[in-house]
Amino acid sequence: GKDLRNLALLRCNLCQCCKIRANTNVILPGSSLEDPSSLGKKKSNSESYLQEAVDHLVAAHDAMGQRDADPVTWDMVSEELAATLLVLGVRRRQSTLSSSSPEPLILQAMRLTPGAEKAIVEPMERSCAIYESLGTPKANHQAAAAHYQLALYFSKVWTCQRDEARTREKLAAAFEHYGAAHRYFFRHVRGNEATFVVLS
């Protein structure tokens, strides 16, 4: 009822607070980052705030139980959850495979453990699935963006695998996600010309 809706809205507000902290350069008093020796933790700290934001939204869904309880609020939480998961996955990819790092990309990619890869890919895949389940024009656009971000990841790592089977698997995933993004933007070129050109 109304209480569940208010709880979900409160969780959404807490999510926004976490996302602000993830994106700010402000070091709060009493924070572990106040210690100069801890500044190297900033990257993981940012990701932990994003994960906390995700947890708030998952808790909002859990409290509501099912979409029928309040479809409008459920979909609002779903859209925010999908957006936050996508940002989390992209942030992890960028921090793990950095083009600005002095270390060659191939060496960065070869150090990726299955757990590290899952931490990058799973949030983006969940985001994509949520957007596709919503089915609205905006969500369909964002699902295509999620496919594109997944394609970027797989296109970076497919050449760095230790055996042929994994190389084929990653390359196939890159083509699959590029294809999904391209199909959407091919049907919706107007206003997305630059993205369509990049995908083509």
N, C-alpha and C positions, 0 to 999 in steps of 0.2 A: 504494500500500500504506500501511503504517503511517507511513512518512516523509512521504508526501503529506498524510495526515490531520494529522500534527503541524505541518507547515508551514502548513496552512490554519488550524489553531487559533492558531498564532503570529500569523498575519496578522489574525485576528479580535481578538486581544488588542491588537495595534498600532492597529487601527481604534478600539477603545474608548479608548485613550490619546489619539488624535487628537480624538475626540468630546469627551472631558473638557476638553482644551485649548481646543476651540472654544467651550465653554460656561462657562469659568472667567473670573473677573476678575483672576486672579493674573497678574502680569507677571514672567516668569522672568528671573533675572539673565543679562545678556548678550544678551537679546532686543532686537530693534530697537524694540520698544514701550517699552523702558525710557526712551527719549528722549521727554520730554514733547511735543516737536514732532511725534512720530509717533503720538500717541494717536488722531488721526483715521483711522488705518489699521486700527483695531481691527475694524471691521465686515468689511473685506475679508480681514483676517487670520483671523477666525473662519471665513469661508467657505473659505479656503484649507486650513484644518485639516480641514474636512468633506470637501473634495475629496481630500485626502490619505487620509482614511479610506476613501473610495470606491475609490481606487487600490489600496489594500492588499487589499480584498475582490475586486476584479477580478483582481489578481495571484494570489490564492488559487484562483480559478476557473481561471485560465490554467494554473497548476501542476498542477491535478487533471486538466485536459483535457476530461473529460466526466463526467456525473452517474454513470454506471455504475461509475466508479472507487470511489466511496463515497457512495451516495445520501443517507445520513443527514447526513454532513458537508457534502455539496454543498448540500442543502436548508437547512442551518443558515447557511451562508455566503450563500445566496441571500436568506434572510429578513433577515439583517443588512444586506445590500447594499440591498435594497428599502427598509428603514427609513431607512438613511443617505441614500439618494438623495432620499427624500421630505422629510426634514429639510432637506437642502441646497436643494432647490427652493423650499420654503416660506420658508426664511431669505432667499434671494435675492429672492423676491417681496416680503417684508416690508421689506427694506432698500431696494428700488427704488421700491415704491409704498407709502409710509408714510402712514397716516391721521393720524399725530401730527405730520407735517411741516406747517410753516406755509404751504407751497406747495400750491395746489389740486391735487387728484389728477389732474385733466385735464391739467395742465401736466407733471406727472411722467410720465404715460402717453404724452404726445405726444413726449417725448424718448427713448422706448424705441426702440433700434435693433433690426433683425432679430437681430443677434447677442446682444443683451441679453435679448430675448424667448426665444430658443432656450436660453440659459443657465438661464432660469427654468423653462420648460416641459419641456425634454427630460429632466431628472432625475426629475420627477414622472411623466412618461409611462413612462419606464423602470421606475420603482418600481411603477407600476400593472400593467405587463405581467408583471413578475416575480411579483408577488403572485397575479395571475390564473393564471399557469402553475403555481404551487404547489398551488392548489386546496383547501387545507385550510380549515376553518371560520375560523380566526384570520386566514389570509391573505386570504380572501374579505372579511372585515370591513375589513382594512387596505386592500384594493383599493378598496372603497367610499369609505374616507377619502381615498385618493389622488384618486379622481374628484371628490370634494367640493372638495379643495384646488385642483384644476385649474379647476373651475367658478368658484371664488372669483376666480381670476386673470382668466379670460375675462370674467367679469361686471364687473370693474373697468375693462377696457380697451376693450370693444366700442363704447362711446359716443365714444371718443377717436381713431377711425381717420380717415385723410385721404381715403378714398374709400368709395363704397357697397359695393363688392365685399368689401373687407376688414372693413367693419362687419358685413355679413351672415355672413362666415366666423367672426368672433369670437363673434357672438351665437349662431350655430349650435353652436359648440364649447361655449359655456356651457350651453346647453340639453341637449346630448348628455351632458355630464359630470354635471350636476344630475340628469338622468334616470337615469343608471346608478347614482348614489348612492341616489336615491329608491327604485329598484326593490329594491335590497338591503335597505334599512332598512324598507321596506314588508313584506318577507317575514320580517324579524327585529326586530319592534317591541319585544318584551319586553327590557327592559334598555337599550333605545336610544330611549326615548320622546322625550326632549328633542331628540335629533338628528332624529328623524322629524318632529317638529313644526316645526323650523326649515326642513327641506327641503320641507315641505308648504306 
